[in-house]
Amino acid sequence: MYKDLSSGVKISITRSISTSFESYLASIGWDEERFSMEDFVASWQAYFQENAAWVDKIPADVLMSTEFHQEMAQKIDEVIAKILNEEPTAKQVATIEELQKELGTNYSYDCKAEAAYVEQMLKEKQK
C-alpha cells in the first residue's frame, strides 16, 4: 500500500515523521529516559492531521487498513534510525565545543539532529 503512493506523498510522510520526531525530542529535552514511542506517535498524528496535506491524498480505506498502519510503523522506525545515525557535522561540533567552552557546559550529543538542538540551546544561553 505504501509503495503504491506517489513519490511526493511518500516524501511528505517522511518529512512529517522527521519534523515531528525532532520536535518531540526537543520538547523532552532529548532525554532518552522521558522518550515514549506512544507519546511520539500521538504527537506525529496531531502534527499530520493539522499540517500535512498528504492525508487528504490517501483514500480513507487505505488510511484505515491494518496493513497501511504496519507499513507506517516500519517507516517511522526507518526514519528514526536514519535521524539517530546521522553524524553531527564538523561545523556543528566546532560551534558546540566553542560555545561549551565559553559557557562552561558539557552537554553531550550523538547525532546531527541532537547537535542542532544542543547548539540552539547554547546560543540561547549565550544571549
C-alpha positions as CSV (number, residue, x, y, z in Angstrom):
1,M,0.0,0.0,0.0
2,Y,2.7,2.5,1.0
3,K,4.8,1.5,-2.0
4,D,1.9,2.4,-4.3
5,L,1.7,6.0,-3.1
6,S,3.2,8.8,-5.3
7,S,6.8,9.8,-4.5
8,G,5.5,13.2,-3.4
9,V,3.2,11.7,-0.8
10,K,6.0,9.4,0.4
11,I,8.4,12.4,0.7
12,S,5.7,14.3,2.6
13,I,5.1,11.4,5.0
14,T,8.8,11.1,5.7
15,R,9.2,14.8,6.2
16,S,6.2,14.8,8.7
17,I,7.8,12.0,10.6
18,S,11.2,13.7,10.8
19,T,9.8,17.1,11.7
20,S,7.5,15.6,14.4
21,F,10.3,13.4,15.8
22,E,12.8,16.2,16.2
23,S,10.1,18.5,17.6
24,Y,9.0,15.8,20.1
25,L,12.6,15.2,21.2
26,A,13.2,18.9,21.7
27,S,10.0,19.0,23.8
28,I,11.5,16.4,26.2
29,G,15.0,17.9,26.1
30,W,16.4,15.0,24.1
31,D,16.1,13.0,27.4
32,E,16.1,9.3,26.5
33,E,14.5,8.4,29.9
34,R,11.5,10.5,29.0
35,F,11.0,9.1,25.5
36,S,7.8,7.3,24.9
37,M,7.0,5.9,21.4
38,E,3.3,6.2,22.2
39,D,3.7,9.9,23.0
40,F,5.8,10.4,19.9
41,V,3.2,8.7,17.6
42,A,0.4,10.8,19.2
43,S,2.5,13.9,18.6
44,W,3.1,12.8,15.0
45,Q,-0.6,12.1,14.4
46,A,-1.6,15.5,15.8
47,Y,1.1,17.1,13.5
48,F,0.0,15.5,10.3
49,Q,-3.7,16.0,11.0
50,E,-3.1,19.7,11.5
51,N,-0.3,20.4,9.0
52,A,0.0,17.7,6.4
53,A,-1.8,17.8,3.0
54,W,-0.7,14.2,2.3
55,V,-3.5,12.8,4.5
56,D,-6.1,14.1,2.0
57,K,-4.4,12.4,-0.9
58,I,-4.7,8.9,0.6
59,P,-8.0,7.1,0.3
60,A,-9.8,6.5,3.6
61,D,-9.9,2.8,3.2
62,V,-6.1,2.8,2.9
63,L,-5.6,5.1,5.9
64,M,-7.8,2.7,8.0
65,S,-6.2,-0.5,6.9
66,T,-4.1,-2.6,9.3
67,E,-1.5,-3.2,6.5
68,F,-1.0,0.5,6.0
69,H,-0.6,1.0,9.7
70,Q,2.1,-1.7,9.8
71,E,3.9,-0.1,6.9
72,M,3.7,3.3,8.6
73,A,5.2,1.8,11.8
74,Q,8.0,0.4,9.7
75,K,8.5,3.8,8.0
76,I,8.6,5.5,11.4
77,D,11.3,3.1,12.6
78,E,13.4,3.7,9.4
79,V,13.1,7.5,9.7
80,I,14.0,7.5,13.4
81,A,17.0,5.2,12.7
82,K,18.2,7.5,10.0
83,I,17.9,10.6,12.2
84,L,19.7,8.9,15.1
85,N,22.5,7.6,13.0
86,E,23.4,10.7,11.1
87,E,26.7,12.1,12.5
88,P,26.9,15.7,13.6
89,T,28.7,17.9,11.0
90,A,32.2,19.2,11.7
91,K,30.8,22.7,11.8
92,Q,28.3,21.7,14.5
93,V,31.0,20.0,16.6
94,A,33.3,23.0,16.4
95,T,30.5,25.5,17.2
96,I,29.2,23.4,20.1
97,E,32.7,23.0,21.5
98,E,33.4,26.7,21.3
99,L,30.0,27.6,23.0
100,Q,30.5,25.0,25.7
101,K,34.0,26.3,26.4
102,E,32.6,29.9,26.6
103,L,29.6,28.9,28.8
104,G,31.3,26.2,30.9
105,T,28.9,23.5,30.0
106,N,29.4,19.9,28.9
107,Y,26.3,18.7,27.0
108,S,26.7,15.5,25.0
109,Y,25.0,14.8,21.7
110,D,25.1,11.8,19.5
111,C,23.6,12.7,16.1
112,K,23.2,15.7,13.8
113,A,19.6,16.5,15.0
114,E,20.6,16.4,18.7
115,A,23.6,18.5,17.9
116,A,21.3,21.1,16.3
117,Y,19.2,21.1,19.4
118,V,22.2,21.5,21.7
119,E,23.7,24.2,19.5
120,Q,20.4,26.2,19.6
121,M,20.1,25.8,23.4
122,L,23.7,27.0,23.9
123,K,23.1,30.0,21.7
124,E,20.0,30.9,23.7
125,K,22.0,30.6,26.9
126,Q,24.7,32.8,25.4
127,K,22.3,35.7,24.9
